[in-house]
């Protein structure tokens, strides 16, 4: 039986959420998130607070509630999900 391969395009908020759900559904799947931008799982809703000066560390927009930055290492260590940042997907060859 071959391993299921899942790709997720977009690593802002919904992408990592979908990848995490896929991991819960299939612990053996090969899951990869592709993100055009350099950051993963950015809490864009926090930008007004950052710009408004409520906090000055931009990395807080990338952190889990426990304060861990959600970067490529985090996704691999916590969920065995591969991430490719600064990578634009223009087509998929199924």
N, C-alpha and C positions, 0 to 999 in steps of 0.2 A: 504494500500500500504506500503510495507516494505522499509526501508531506504537502499539506495545503499551503499555498503561497498567497499572502494577502498584502496588497499595497494600499496605503492610505495617502492621498494627495492633499496636503495642507496640514501644517503642524501648529496652527494658532491655538484654537480651543477645541473645536469639534473633532478635529483629526485625531489628536491623542486620546480623546474620549472614546472615539470609535475603535481605535486600535486597542485600547484597554479592554473594551467590551469584547472584541474579537478574541483577545487573549483568554478572557474568562470562559468564552464559549469553546475554545480549542487550545489546550495548553501545549500542543505540539506544532501548531501552525508557525510558519516562517512569516513574521509580520515586519514590514518596513514602512516607515513614515517618510515621505518626501516633503521638504519645506523649502520654498524659494528664498525665504528670509533667513537671517542667521539665528533667530531665536525660536525656541519651541515652547508651546503651551503658554503663550503670553496672555496675561490677564488684561486685555485691552480696556475693559471696563474700569480699571484702576488708573488709567492715564489722566483723567481730570484731577484726581487727588495728587498724583505725582507733579503735574504741571502747576497745580494750585499750592504746592509747597507743603502738603501734609506729611510727606516723607521725601528724602533726597536720594535714596539709593534705588536706582532703576531696577536693580536685580530683584527687588521685592515683588516686582510684577511677574517674575519668572519662578517664584518660590511656591512650594507646597505650603499648606497650613503649618507644617512642622518647621518651615524655614529652609527646606532643602531645594536648591535650584534644580528645576526640571530641564536638564540638558541631556545630551546623548548618553552620557554615562549613567544618569539617573534612570532613563527608560530601559537601558539594557540591564542594569543591576536589579531594578525593581520588578521589571515585567518581561525581560528577554525580548524586547522590541528594538529592532535596529532603526536608527534614524539617519537620514541624509539631509543635512541642511545646506543652504546655498546651492540647491539643486532644483532646477526648473524642469517640470515634466511637460513635454509637448505632445506626446502620444504614448499609447500603451500597445505593445505587441503581445497579445494574449497567446 
